[in-house]
Amino acid sequence: MPTRTMMSWCAILLFTACAGETGTLRVAVSGEEAAVQGWPVDDVGFVDGWSLTFSTLVVNVGGFELRGADAARASVDGADSLVDLRGGVRVLYTLEGIDARRWEDVRYVLRPATAASIDEGPVDASVRARMIEQGWSVYLEATATKDGVTRTLAWGLDLDVLNRGCVGGDETDGVVVRAGGVTEAEITLHWDHLFFDSLVLDDAQMRFDAMSAVADAEGSVTLDALDRQRLADLRDAEGNPLLDTGGAPVVYDPGSAALPEPTLLHHMRAAATTVGHWNGEGHCDYEVRR
């Protein structure tokens, strides 16, 4: 029977196929190196020269489930997990005694925290309370710097996204659970997406100038301010057209996404729905429920 480590409740395994050899699947969650040390990291960074580090990065994760092409299922039944990803990789689930096979459809949900959400490792009590009260699934605090200029962010997002049909970093469906052993897997969350200039993800680059331009007198970049930055008329802090280092207009490309309003806020929120990955670079299908 699957179990969830370090918890007082058990997972439930539902079989619709005959049981054969079994194995264990251990699932961790990670915000990658950027969650811990910010950007730039390795060869990833802002094309307009900013650096950014998180002081808080909390996410609410739940609904982990495996589905087979033959309708077999294995799921974790219980409360969601609140995780501060600045603490590094953290194991969320250990599912024991599940069929050793390929599970073609891996699913998990990023959704608003509730009073039932369980802290995985230390989560600041005031952050937890605010996320529950406001219905946030993500809360972050960060500091961005460039050429002696400092900007601060304190954003709460109420995303509700089912990540399903996840493929591994090798582009194969789901996950293969090995017989008689432990298979390691990871829910990987890519926070660089929040700063992408394109929703056509293969073409996206990280930018911050357009966000910096709407900072208030204290240097805070609020979500309300992002909503005033129009994608078709991006402006710098002086109100002039926003240009890149080559003197060309900065462009944000929403692709085919139907944004509620063509503003930087809604572009960022749309990009945020795609942070969920599987085993590093593996993508999922994103079903936005809010």
Backbone as JSON, one array per atom type, in Angstrom:
{
  "sequence": "MPTRTMMSWCAILLFTACAGETGTLRVAVSGEEAAVQGWPVDDVGFVDGWSLTFSTLVVNVGGFELRGADAARASVDGADSLVDLRGGVRVLYTLEGIDARRWEDVRYVLRPATAASIDEGPVDASVRARMIEQGWSVYLEATATKDGVTRTLAWGLDLDVLNRGCVGGDETDGVVVRAGGVTEAEITLHWDHLFFDSLVLDDAQMRFDAMSAVADAEGSVTLDALDRQRLADLRDAEGNPLLDTGGAPVVYDPGSAALPEPTLLHHMRAAATTVGHWNGEGHCDYEVRR",
  "N": [[0.85, -1.18, 0.0], [0.64, 2.25, -0.87], [2.47, 4.78, 0.86], [2.71, 7.92, 2.51], [5.52, 9.61, 3.32], [6.61, 10.82, 6.52], [4.17, 11.73, 7.36], [0.9, 11.64, 8.88], [-1.09, 10.35, 7.66], [-2.37, 8.03, 5.18], [-1.72, 7.06, 1.79], [-3.88, 6.12, -0.92], [-4.25, 3.32, -2.93], [-5.56, 2.52, -6.0], [-6.63, -0.13, -7.87], [-7.19, -1.16, -11.17], [-6.31, -3.07, -12.71], [-4.69, -6.27, -12.94], [-2.53, -7.05, -10.25], [1.0, -7.3, -10.35], [4.42, -7.59, -10.37], [5.87, -5.31, -8.05], [6.88, -1.97, -7.04], [8.55, 0.93, -5.65], [7.78, 4.35, -5.65], [9.31, 7.38, -5.28], [8.67, 10.72, -4.77], [9.78, 13.93, -5.25], [9.84, 17.54, -4.78], [10.93, 20.45, -6.48], [12.3, 23.69, -6.92], [14.37, 24.16, -8.52], [17.81, 25.33, -8.93], [17.53, 28.08, -9.08], [15.49, 28.81, -7.32], [16.75, 28.72, -4.92], [19.18, 30.18, -5.13], [18.72, 32.2, -6.95], [18.85, 34.27, -9.99], [21.48, 35.45, -12.15], [21.97, 31.97, -13.02], [24.06, 29.34, -13.8], [23.74, 29.13, -17.24], [21.48, 30.65, -17.43], [19.55, 33.55, -17.33], [18.57, 37.04, -17.03], [17.99, 38.79, -20.01], [18.22, 41.49, -20.11], [19.98, 42.23, -18.18], [19.46, 42.13, -15.39], [19.67, 40.95, -11.99], [18.25, 38.56, -9.75], [16.95, 37.51, -6.64], [15.24, 35.24, -4.47], [13.56, 35.71, -1.39], [11.44, 34.53, -0.23], [9.53, 31.8, -1.35], [6.89, 30.19, -1.8], [4.8, 27.44, -2.43], [1.71, 25.76, -3.11], [1.0, 22.44, -3.4], [-0.7, 19.61, -4.7], [-2.91, 16.73, -5.19], [-1.56, 14.54, -6.4], [-1.21, 12.0, -8.82], [-1.1, 8.87, -10.55], [-1.78, 7.54, -13.72], [-2.66, 4.84, -15.81], [-2.47, 3.68, -19.24], [-4.21, 1.64, -19.44], [-6.26, 2.22, -17.75], [-5.62, 1.84, -15.09], [-4.95, 3.13, -11.8], [-3.09, 5.08, -9.44], [-2.98, 6.89, -6.54], [-2.39, 9.73, -4.39], [-3.98, 10.33, -1.46], [-5.1, 12.87, 0.41], [-4.16, 15.78, 2.37], [-3.04, 18.83, 0.79], [0.31, 20.02, 0.08], [2.26, 22.56, 1.5], [5.05, 24.26, 0.52], [8.16, 25.8, 1.0], [10.23, 26.63, -1.39], [12.76, 27.59, -1.29], [14.16, 26.1, 0.45], [15.3, 24.04, -0.93], [15.44, 20.81, -2.62], [12.74, 18.69, -1.8], [11.32, 15.78, -0.48], [8.08, 14.71, -1.16], [6.23, 12.56, -1.43], [6.09, 9.04, -0.86], [5.37, 6.32, -2.54], [4.57, 3.13, -2.03], [4.64, -0.31, -3.05], [3.35, -0.22, -5.54], [2.25, -1.02, -8.87], [4.86, -2.25, -10.86], [5.75, -0.77, -13.68], [5.16, 1.11, -16.72], [3.68, 4.11, -16.05], [1.57, 5.97, -17.76], [0.42, 8.51, -17.56], [1.1, 11.13, -15.64], [0.03, 13.17, -12.97], [-0.49, 16.29, -11.28], [-1.41, 19.01, -9.09], [-1.33, 22.53, -8.91], [-2.66, 24.63, -6.66], [-4.91, 26.85, -4.81], [-3.99, 27.4, -1.41], [-5.26, 25.86, 1.57], [-6.75, 25.65, 4.88], [-6.27, 23.05, 5.52], [-3.92, 22.37, 4.28], [-0.65, 21.02, 4.51], [2.34, 21.86, 6.1], [5.42, 21.39, 4.6], [8.37, 21.03, 5.84], [9.91, 24.07, 7.11], [7.6, 26.68, 6.94], [6.87, 30.02, 6.84], [4.75, 31.26, 9.33], [3.12, 33.52, 9.06], [3.08, 33.89, 6.31], [1.84, 31.53, 5.5], [-0.71, 31.94, 6.68], [-1.6, 34.2, 5.25], [-1.68, 33.21, 2.62], [-3.71, 31.3, 2.8], [-5.88, 32.89, 3.61], [-6.09, 34.68, 1.44], [-6.43, 32.99, -0.69], [-4.28, 32.04, -2.24], [-2.06, 30.22, -4.33], [0.58, 30.43, -4.82], [3.18, 32.25, -3.34], [5.5, 34.82, -3.34], [8.48, 36.54, -2.45], [10.9, 38.78, -3.53], [14.05, 40.2, -4.59], [15.31, 42.36, -6.97], [18.12, 43.49, -8.83], [20.12, 45.95, -10.56], [22.72, 47.71, -11.93], [23.03, 49.31, -9.61], [20.4, 49.89, -8.99], [17.53, 48.94, -7.17], [14.86, 46.69, -6.94], [11.82, 45.51, -5.5], [9.71, 42.67, -4.96], [6.54, 41.39, -4.04], [4.47, 39.08, -4.4], [1.33, 37.5, -4.65], [-0.28, 34.74, -6.03], [-3.2, 33.34, -7.41], [-3.32, 30.87, -8.75], [-4.79, 28.0, -10.28], [-4.09, 25.11, -11.42], [-4.17, 22.18, -13.23], [-1.74, 19.89, -13.85], [-1.13, 17.62, -16.26], [-0.66, 14.5, -18.06], [2.09, 14.44, -18.07], [5.4, 14.36, -19.34], [8.64, 12.81, -19.25], [12.02, 14.15, -18.83], [13.27, 12.96, -20.93], [11.38, 12.92, -22.83], [9.6, 10.78, -22.85], [6.51, 9.13, -22.05], [5.08, 9.87, -18.9], [6.12, 7.92, -16.17], [8.36, 5.26, -15.37], [8.05, 2.73, -13.1], [10.29, 0.87, -11.28], [10.67, -2.64, -10.76], [10.8, -4.06, -7.55], [12.44, -2.11, -6.44], [13.45, 1.33, -5.74], [12.18, 4.05, -7.39], [13.14, 7.21, -8.33], [11.64, 10.39, -8.64], [10.57, 13.66, -9.81], [8.72, 16.58, -9.21], [9.13, 19.4, -10.92], [9.55, 22.81, -10.78], [9.54, 25.6, -12.76], [10.56, 28.67, -12.34], [11.49, 30.73, -13.88], [9.7, 31.17, -15.88], [7.9, 33.13, -15.06], [8.95, 35.5, -15.85], [9.17, 35.52, -18.54], [9.27, 36.77, -21.9], [7.67, 35.9, -23.87], [4.9, 33.87, -24.71], [5.1, 31.83, -26.39], [6.83, 29.3, -25.86], [9.3, 28.22, -26.72], [10.62, 30.34, -27.76], [11.05, 32.14, -25.77], [12.49, 34.64, -23.61], [14.03, 35.8, -20.58], [13.01, 38.79, -19.06], [13.2, 41.96, -17.35], [13.1, 44.74, -17.38], [10.68, 45.98, -18.21], [9.03, 45.45, -16.07], [10.42, 46.66, -13.97], [10.1, 49.31, -14.71], [7.62, 50.16, -13.82], [7.76, 50.42, -11.12], [7.07, 51.65, -7.8], [7.67, 54.62, -5.76], [9.16, 53.62, -3.69], [10.43, 51.53, -4.81], [9.03, 49.2, -5.18], [7.53, 46.63, -7.06], [4.4, 46.13, -7.94], [1.53, 43.97, -8.41], [-0.71, 45.34, -9.31], [0.49, 47.5, -10.54], [1.8, 46.24, -12.67], [-0.4, 45.69, -14.19], [-0.92, 48.05, -15.39], [0.91, 48.35, -17.35], [0.92, 48.27, -20.65], [0.94, 45.81, -23.18], [1.1, 46.46, -25.87], [2.16, 48.94, -25.82], [4.59, 49.44, -24.34], [6.32, 51.1, -21.74], [9.09, 53.06, -20.45], [10.51, 54.08, -17.24], [10.39, 56.82, -17.42], [8.33, 57.29, -19.06], [8.75, 57.04, -21.73], [8.91, 55.2, -24.9], [9.71, 51.8, -24.38], [12.87, 50.5, -24.81], [15.22, 48.03, -26.03], [18.64, 46.93, -25.36], [19.77, 47.27, -27.82], [18.43, 49.34, -28.92], [15.99, 48.8, -30.04], [12.39, 48.46, -29.97], [11.04, 46.94, -27.04], [9.44, 43.83, -27.02], [6.65, 41.91, -26.07], [5.32, 38.76, -26.51], [2.27, 37.34, -26.68], [1.49, 35.17, -28.13], [-0.89, 32.8, -29.12], [-2.48, 33.02, -26.95], [-5.4, 33.89, -25.18], [-5.58, 36.58, -23.55], [-7.07, 38.04, -20.61], [-6.82, 40.82, -20.43], [-4.65, 42.85, -22.4], [-2.1, 43.18, -20.89], [0.94, 43.51, -18.93], [0.64, 42.22, -16.5], [-1.3, 40.19, -16.99], [-0.02, 38.76, -18.96], [2.17, 37.77, -17.49], [0.79, 36.2, -15.61], [-0.35, 34.27, -17.28], [1.96, 33.03, -18.23], [2.83, 32.01, -15.83], [1.16, 29.85, -15.4], [2.42, 27.77, -16.61], [4.56, 26.81, -15.17], [4.88, 24.28, -14.12], [6.64, 21.25, -14.35], [8.08, 18.0, -15.1], [10.33, 15.78, -13.76], [12.63, 17.43, -14.21], [13.16, 18.76, -17.18], [10.88, 17.87, -18.4], [7.72, 18.3, -19.93], [4.26, 19.21, -19.23], [0.71, 18.86, -19.89], [-1.33, 21.67, -19.53], [-4.02, 22.43, -17.64], [-5.96, 24.98, -17.03], [-7.73, 26.02, -14.32], [-8.56, 28.2, -13.03]],
  "CA": [[0.0, 0.0, 0.0], [1.47, 3.43, -0.87], [2.47, 5.6, 2.06], [3.33, 9.23, 2.38], [6.48, 9.68, 4.4], [6.59, 11.93, 7.46], [2.8, 12.2, 7.51], [0.11, 10.76, 9.73], [-2.15, 9.73, 6.89], [-1.89, 7.1, 4.16], [-2.2, 7.18, 0.43], [-4.78, 5.05, -1.35], [-3.92, 2.76, -4.24], [-6.73, 1.97, -6.66], [-6.25, -1.01, -8.96], [-8.17, -1.64, -12.13], [-5.61, -4.1, -13.47], [-4.14, -7.29, -12.06], [-1.25, -6.7, -9.67], [2.11, -8.21, -10.62], [5.56, -7.11, -9.61], [5.65, -3.98, -7.52], [8.04, -1.16, -6.7], [8.31, 2.14, -4.87], [8.03, 5.62, -6.33], [9.55, 8.49, -4.36], [8.46, 11.94, -5.54], [10.23, 15.16, -4.62], [9.5, 18.79, -5.46], [12.09, 21.33, -6.56], [12.24, 24.92, -7.7], [15.68, 24.21, -9.16], [18.81, 26.18, -8.27], [17.09, 29.47, -9.04], [14.68, 29.04, -6.13], [17.66, 28.83, -3.78], [20.21, 31.2, -5.3], [18.29, 33.24, -7.88], [19.45, 34.37, -11.32], [21.76, 34.36, -13.09], [22.48, 30.69, -12.56], [24.57, 28.64, -14.98], [23.61, 29.97, -18.43], [20.12, 31.2, -17.43], [19.48, 34.85, -16.69], [17.8, 38.08, -17.7], [18.71, 39.33, -21.17], [18.41, 42.92, -19.92], [21.04, 42.48, -17.22], [19.04, 42.12, -13.99], [19.84, 39.79, -11.11], [17.09, 38.45, -8.86], [16.98, 36.44, -5.64], [14.04, 35.09, -3.67], [13.64, 35.54, 0.06], [10.32, 33.62, 0.05], [8.94, 31.21, -2.55], [6.04, 29.13, -1.24], [3.82, 26.92, -3.39], [0.8, 24.74, -2.61], [0.97, 21.33, -4.36], [-1.53, 18.47, -4.29], [-3.55, 15.97, -6.24], [-0.65, 13.69, -7.18], [-1.88, 10.79, -9.31], [-0.6, 8.14, -11.7], [-2.81, 6.83, -14.49], [-2.15, 4.0, -16.87], [-3.26, 3.63, -20.47], [-5.23, 0.59, -19.26], [-7.18, 2.76, -16.75], [-5.13, 1.66, -13.72], [-4.66, 4.39, -11.13], [-2.49, 5.12, -8.11], [-3.09, 8.3, -6.16], [-2.15, 10.14, -3.01], [-5.22, 10.87, -0.93], [-4.82, 13.59, 1.64], [-4.02, 17.22, 2.28], [-2.0, 19.4, -0.06], [1.58, 20.37, 0.73], [2.82, 23.89, 1.38], [6.5, 24.09, 0.5], [9.02, 26.93, 0.67], [11.21, 26.01, -2.28], [14.1, 28.06, -0.97], [14.82, 25.05, 1.22], [15.88, 23.02, -1.81], [14.63, 19.66, -3.0], [12.07, 18.08, -0.65], [10.48, 14.63, -0.81], [6.69, 14.86, -0.76], [5.48, 11.31, -1.4], [6.71, 7.74, -1.12], [4.3, 5.38, -2.88], [5.12, 1.79, -1.97], [3.79, -1.42, -3.47], [2.56, 0.05, -6.73], [2.64, -1.87, -9.99], [6.09, -1.93, -11.58], [5.29, -0.64, -15.05], [5.07, 2.5, -17.14], [2.45, 4.86, -15.8], [1.67, 6.9, -18.89], [-0.14, 9.83, -17.28], [1.41, 11.68, -14.32], [-0.76, 14.38, -12.73], [-0.47, 16.98, -9.99], [-2.14, 20.27, -9.15], [-0.97, 23.73, -8.17], [-3.97, 25.21, -6.37], [-4.88, 27.68, -3.62], [-3.8, 26.77, -0.11], [-6.39, 25.84, 2.5], [-6.35, 25.37, 6.26], [-5.86, 21.65, 5.61], [-2.59, 22.19, 3.68], [0.35, 20.62, 5.49], [3.66, 22.43, 5.88], [6.54, 20.47, 4.37], [9.51, 21.84, 6.24], [9.47, 25.35, 7.67], [6.89, 27.7, 6.17], [6.58, 31.13, 7.73], [3.35, 31.19, 9.75], [2.37, 34.65, 8.52], [2.89, 33.61, 4.89], [0.8, 30.49, 5.42], [-2.0, 32.54, 6.99], [-2.01, 35.08, 4.15], [-2.02, 32.39, 1.46], [-5.03, 30.69, 3.05], [-6.88, 33.96, 3.63], [-6.23, 35.29, 0.12], [-6.64, 31.99, -1.72], [-3.11, 32.0, -3.11], [-1.32, 28.97, -4.5], [1.99, 30.82, -4.88], [3.55, 33.54, -2.78], [6.93, 35.04, -3.46], [9.13, 37.82, -2.19], [12.17, 38.75, -4.24], [14.76, 41.46, -4.81], [16.02, 42.43, -8.26], [19.1, 44.58, -8.85], [20.84, 46.21, -11.81], [23.4, 49.01, -11.99], [22.76, 50.09, -8.41], [18.96, 50.05, -8.8], [16.93, 47.8, -6.48], [13.41, 46.54, -7.02], [11.3, 44.44, -4.65], [8.46, 42.03, -5.38], [5.8, 40.6, -3.06], [3.34, 38.69, -5.25], [0.52, 36.32, -4.37], [-1.0, 34.31, -7.23], [-4.27, 32.39, -7.1], [-3.37, 29.89, -9.83], [-5.34, 26.66, -10.06], [-3.67, 24.47, -12.68], [-3.93, 20.74, -13.28], [-0.66, 19.46, -14.74], [-1.45, 16.22, -16.58], [0.02, 13.99, -19.24], [3.49, 14.88, -18.0], [6.44, 13.52, -19.93], [9.93, 12.97, -18.61], [13.01, 14.94, -19.54], [13.63, 12.25, -22.16], [10.2, 13.03, -23.69], [8.76, 9.59, -22.8], [5.3, 9.37, -21.26], [4.94, 9.54, -17.5], [7.25, 7.41, -15.4], [8.46, 3.81, -15.25], [8.37, 2.29, -11.75], [11.1, -0.34, -11.36], [10.27, -3.74, -9.88], [11.64, -4.41, -6.42], [13.38, -1.05, -6.07], [12.92, 2.67, -5.55], [12.31, 4.96, -8.53], [13.12, 8.61, -7.91], [11.01, 11.29, -9.61], [10.55, 15.03, -9.29], [7.91, 17.7, -9.68], [10.1, 20.48, -11.09], [8.84, 24.06, -11.04], [10.45, 26.51, -13.46], [10.08, 30.02, -12.02], [11.88, 31.68, -14.92], [8.54, 31.46, -16.73], [7.23, 34.35, -14.61], [9.61, 36.66, -16.44], [9.3, 35.31, -19.98], [8.71, 37.8, -22.77], [6.85, 35.26, -24.89], [4.17, 32.66, -24.32], [5.57, 30.79, -27.31], [7.89, 29.06, -24.9], [10.59, 27.94, -27.34], [11.24, 31.61, -28.14], [10.99, 33.06, -24.64], [13.66, 35.09, -22.87], [13.7, 36.47, -19.33], [13.2, 40.24, -19.05], [12.68, 42.63, -16.16], [13.02, 46.19, -17.56], [9.29, 46.44, -18.28], [8.51, 45.39, -14.71], [11.1, 47.7, -13.2], [9.65, 50.64, -15.13], [6.39, 50.55, -13.14], [7.99, 50.41, -9.68], [6.67, 52.87, -7.09], [8.78, 55.44, -5.25], [9.96, 52.78, -2.79], [11.06, 50.48, -5.6], [8.21, 47.99, -5.17], [6.8, 46.31, -8.29], [3.17, 45.48, -7.52], [0.72, 43.38, -9.48], [-1.55, 46.41, -9.87], [1.32, 48.3, -11.46], [1.99, 45.45, -13.9], [-1.63, 45.75, -14.98], [-0.93, 49.34, -16.11], [1.91, 48.29, -18.43], [0.23, 47.68, -21.8], [1.87, 45.07, -24.03], [1.25, 47.13, -27.17], [2.71, 50.29, -25.63], [5.47, 49.34, -23.17], [6.97, 52.37, -21.46], [10.1, 53.03, -19.41], [10.12, 54.83, -16.04], [10.16, 58.23, -17.78], [7.16, 57.37, -19.93], [9.14, 56.9, -23.13], [8.85, 53.81, -25.38], [10.74, 50.94, -23.77], [13.77, 49.97, -25.82], [16.22, 47.09, -25.54], [20.0, 47.46, -25.41], [20.11, 47.6, -29.2], [17.63, 50.47, -29.36], [14.74, 48.34, -30.65], [11.3, 48.36, -28.99], [10.87, 45.66, -26.33], [8.19, 43.2, -27.43], [6.16, 40.73, -25.38], [4.5, 38.03, -27.47], [1.35, 36.41, -26.03], [1.15, 34.06, -29.01], [-2.33, 32.62, -29.35], [-3.18, 33.07, -25.67], [-6.46, 34.9, -25.06], [-5.42, 37.23, -22.25], [-8.22, 38.86, -20.22], [-6.44, 42.16, -20.87], [-3.29, 42.78, -22.97], [-1.19, 43.88, -20.0], [2.04, 42.71, -18.44], [0.13, 41.36, -15.43], [-1.97, 39.0, -17.51], [1.02, 37.98, -19.64], [2.9, 37.05, -16.45], [-0.08, 35.17, -15.03], [-0.46, 33.19, -18.26], [3.24, 32.32, -18.2], [2.92, 31.3, -14.55], [0.42, 28.58, -15.46], [3.24, 26.74, -17.25], [5.79, 26.55, -14.4], [4.96, 22.88, -13.72], [7.33, 20.29, -15.2], [8.24, 16.67, -14.52], [11.69, 15.25, -13.9], [13.53, 18.42, -14.81], [12.69, 19.5, -18.34], [9.69, 17.26, -18.98], [6.56, 19.18, -19.94], [2.92, 18.67, -18.94], [-0.41, 19.6, -20.44], [-1.77, 22.56, -18.46], [-5.45, 22.69, -17.63], [-6.14, 26.1, -16.13], [-9.07, 25.93, -13.73], [-8.89, 29.54, -12.55]],
  "C": [[0.88, 1.24, 0.0], [1.39, 4.15, 0.46], [3.08, 6.94, 1.74], [4.23, 9.4, 3.58], [6.26, 10.93, 5.24], [5.2, 12.53, 7.6], [2.02, 11.18, 8.34], [-1.01, 10.07, 8.98], [-1.56, 8.91, 5.75], [-2.44, 7.47, 2.79], [-3.06, 5.98, 0.09], [-4.37, 4.61, -2.74], [-5.17, 2.11, -4.81], [-6.28, 1.15, -7.84], [-7.44, -1.26, -9.87], [-7.52, -2.67, -13.05], [-5.02, -5.09, -12.47], [-2.77, -6.88, -11.55], [-0.21, -7.75, -10.03], [3.27, -7.79, -9.76], [5.32, -5.66, -9.19], [6.97, -3.27, -7.24], [7.6, 0.05, -5.9], [8.65, 3.36, -5.72], [8.17, 6.71, -5.27], [9.56, 9.78, -5.16], [8.87, 13.15, -4.71], [9.69, 16.36, -5.38], [10.71, 19.7, -5.4], [11.75, 22.58, -7.36], [13.54, 25.19, -8.42], [16.61, 25.17, -8.4], [18.32, 27.61, -8.13], [16.27, 29.78, -7.81], [15.56, 29.31, -4.92], [18.61, 30.01, -3.93], [19.87, 32.29, -6.3], [18.96, 33.15, -9.24], [20.43, 35.54, -11.34], [22.26, 33.11, -12.38], [22.84, 29.88, -13.8], [24.44, 29.58, -16.19], [22.23, 30.6, -18.53], [20.13, 32.53, -16.69], [18.67, 35.82, -17.52], [18.61, 38.69, -18.85], [18.96, 40.83, -21.02], [19.27, 43.24, -18.69], [20.68, 42.47, -15.76], [19.5, 40.84, -13.29], [18.64, 39.75, -10.18], [17.29, 37.28, -7.91], [15.68, 36.44, -4.86], [14.39, 35.07, -2.18], [12.51, 34.64, 0.56], [9.81, 33.09, -1.28], [8.16, 29.97, -2.12], [4.99, 28.74, -2.28], [2.98, 25.86, -2.71], [0.6, 23.68, -3.69], [0.08, 20.22, -3.83], [-1.98, 17.65, -5.47], [-2.64, 15.06, -7.03], [-1.33, 12.38, -7.54], [-1.12, 10.2, -10.49], [-1.77, 7.47, -12.39], [-2.12, 6.02, -15.58], [-3.04, 4.04, -18.09], [-4.36, 2.59, -20.38], [-6.23, 0.96, -18.18], [-6.78, 2.45, -15.31], [-4.8, 3.03, -13.13], [-3.95, 4.14, -9.8], [-2.45, 6.58, -7.71], [-2.74, 8.51, -4.7], [-3.39, 10.85, -2.52], [-4.91, 11.59, 0.37], [-4.62, 15.06, 1.36], [-2.91, 17.63, 1.31], [-0.77, 19.73, 0.78], [1.93, 21.82, 0.45], [4.33, 23.78, 1.52], [7.17, 25.42, 0.19], [10.21, 26.37, -0.1], [12.62, 26.55, -2.08], [14.87, 27.05, -0.14], [15.41, 23.94, 0.38], [14.91, 21.89, -2.08], [14.04, 19.02, -1.75], [11.19, 16.94, -1.11], [9.07, 14.86, -0.29], [5.99, 13.53, -0.54], [6.41, 10.12, -1.56], [5.57, 6.74, -1.31], [4.92, 3.99, -2.97], [4.11, 0.77, -2.5], [2.9, -1.11, -4.65], [3.09, -0.78, -7.89], [3.91, -1.35, -10.65], [5.77, -1.95, -13.08], [5.5, 0.81, -15.48], [3.68, 3.02, -16.8], [2.47, 6.03, -16.77], [1.24, 8.34, -18.57], [0.15, 10.23, -15.84], [0.66, 12.99, -14.16], [-0.45, 14.96, -11.35], [-1.07, 18.35, -10.19], [-1.4, 21.34, -8.35], [-2.28, 24.48, -7.93], [-3.91, 25.99, -5.05], [-4.77, 26.87, -2.33], [-5.09, 26.85, 0.7], [-5.85, 25.56, 3.9], [-5.88, 23.95, 6.42], [-4.46, 21.41, 5.02], [-1.56, 21.96, 4.78], [1.69, 21.23, 5.13], [4.69, 21.33, 5.7], [7.82, 21.24, 4.65], [9.01, 23.18, 6.75], [8.82, 26.24, 6.64], [6.51, 28.8, 7.15], [5.08, 31.18, 8.05], [2.53, 32.33, 9.17], [2.11, 34.49, 7.02], [1.79, 32.58, 4.7], [-0.58, 31.11, 5.65], [-2.5, 33.42, 5.85], [-2.41, 34.27, 2.92], [-3.41, 31.76, 1.62], [-6.12, 31.76, 2.97], [-7.15, 34.51, 2.24], [-6.52, 34.28, -0.99], [-5.51, 31.9, -2.72], [-2.53, 30.59, -3.17], [0.18, 29.21, -4.53], [2.16, 32.16, -4.17], [5.06, 33.68, -2.84], [7.3, 36.44, -3.02], [10.51, 37.74, -2.81], [12.74, 40.15, -4.35], [15.52, 41.37, -6.12], [16.95, 43.64, -8.24], [19.75, 44.7, -10.22], [21.44, 47.61, -11.72], [23.06, 49.9, -10.8], [21.29, 50.36, -8.12], [18.4, 48.78, -8.17], [15.42, 47.84, -6.63], [12.98, 45.37, -6.13], [9.96, 43.95, -5.17], [7.86, 41.31, -4.18], [4.48, 40.23, -3.73], [2.65, 37.44, -4.71], [-0.32, 35.99, -5.59], [-2.0, 33.23, -6.87], [-4.43, 31.33, -8.19], [-4.04, 28.6, -9.38], [-5.15, 25.9, -11.36], [-3.46, 22.98, -12.46], [-2.85, 20.47, -14.31], [-0.89, 17.98, -15.02], [-0.7, 15.81, -17.84], [1.49, 14.36, -19.25], [4.42, 13.86, -18.63], [7.74, 13.78, -19.2], [10.86, 13.85, -19.41], [13.47, 14.29, -20.82], [12.47, 12.18, -23.14], [9.37, 11.73, -23.75], [7.62, 9.82, -21.82], [5.48, 8.98, -19.8], [6.21, 9.09, -16.81], [7.2, 5.89, -15.4], [8.89, 3.49, -13.82], [9.08, 0.95, -11.84], [10.6, -1.38, -10.36], [11.29, -3.93, -8.76], [12.61, -3.34, -5.97], [12.66, 0.27, -5.89], [13.21, 3.5, -6.81], [12.16, 6.38, -8.03], [12.5, 9.46, -9.02], [10.86, 12.66, -8.96], [9.52, 15.89, -9.99], [8.85, 18.9, -9.73], [9.35, 21.74, -11.52], [9.82, 25.11, -11.55], [9.97, 27.95, -13.29], [10.57, 31.07, -13.0], [10.71, 32.06, -15.82], [7.84, 32.76, -16.33], [7.75, 35.58, -15.34], [9.81, 36.52, -17.95], [8.64, 36.43, -20.77], [7.85, 37.21, -23.88], [6.14, 34.05, -24.3], [4.35, 31.54, -25.33], [6.89, 30.33, -26.72], [9.25, 28.79, -25.52], [11.34, 29.23, -27.68], [11.44, 32.55, -26.96], [12.36, 33.39, -24.06], [13.17, 35.79, -21.59], [14.01, 37.97, -19.45], [12.62, 40.82, -17.76], [12.51, 44.14, -16.35], [11.58, 46.69, -17.54], [8.62, 46.4, -16.91], [9.12, 46.48, -13.85], [10.51, 49.08, -13.48], [8.41, 51.1, -14.37], [6.53, 50.51, -11.62], [7.53, 51.73, -9.05], [7.9, 53.57, -6.51], [9.69, 54.67, -4.32], [10.65, 51.64, -3.52], [10.28, 49.19, -5.65], [7.47, 47.83, -6.5], [5.57, 45.5, -7.89], [2.44, 44.88, -8.71], [-0.18, 44.43, -10.12], [-0.76, 47.26, -10.87], [1.57, 47.55, -12.76], [0.77, 45.53, -14.8], [-1.73, 47.07, -15.74], [0.07, 49.37, -17.26], [1.29, 47.53, -19.61], [1.23, 47.02, -22.74], [2.12, 45.78, -25.36], [1.88, 48.51, -27.05], [3.58, 50.31, -24.37], [6.26, 50.63, -23.0], [8.03, 52.19, -20.38], [9.66, 53.92, -18.25], [9.84, 56.3, -16.33], [8.96, 58.39, -18.72], [7.48, 57.29, -21.4], [8.99, 55.45, -23.58], [10.01, 52.99, -24.82], [11.56, 50.28, -24.87], [14.74, 48.98, -25.2], [17.61, 47.7, -25.71], [20.45, 47.83, -26.82], [19.31, 48.76, -29.75], [16.33, 50.09, -30.03], [13.65, 48.28, -29.58], [11.26, 46.97, -28.36], [9.48, 45.12, -26.68], [7.9, 41.99, -26.54], [5.14, 40.06, -26.3], [3.57, 37.06, -26.75], [0.98, 35.22, -26.9], [-0.35, 34.0, -29.25], [-3.14, 32.7, -28.07], [-4.21, 34.2, -25.66], [-6.38, 35.52, -23.67], [-6.67, 38.03, -21.9], [-8.04, 40.33, -20.59], [-5.0, 42.07, -21.37], [-2.3, 43.6, -22.14], [-0.11, 42.92, -19.52], [1.6, 41.79, -17.31], [-0.44, 40.07, -16.0], [-1.02, 38.15, -18.35], [1.78, 37.15, -18.61], [2.06, 35.93, -15.86], [-0.23, 33.98, -15.99], [0.82, 32.37, -18.29], [3.37, 31.49, -16.93], [2.17, 29.97, -14.56], [1.25, 27.45, -16.03], [4.5, 26.42, -16.45], [5.97, 25.07, -14.1], [5.61, 21.99, -14.76], [7.48, 18.97, -14.44], [9.65, 16.18, -14.81], [12.6, 16.2, -14.69], [12.87, 19.17, -15.94], [11.43, 18.93, -18.97], [8.47, 18.17, -18.86], [5.28, 18.42, -19.58], [1.91, 19.41, -19.82], [-1.01, 20.4, -19.29], [-3.25, 22.85, -18.61], [-5.73, 23.76, -16.57], [-7.58, 26.09, -15.62], [-9.48, 27.23, -13.04], [-7.98, 30.52, -13.24]]
}
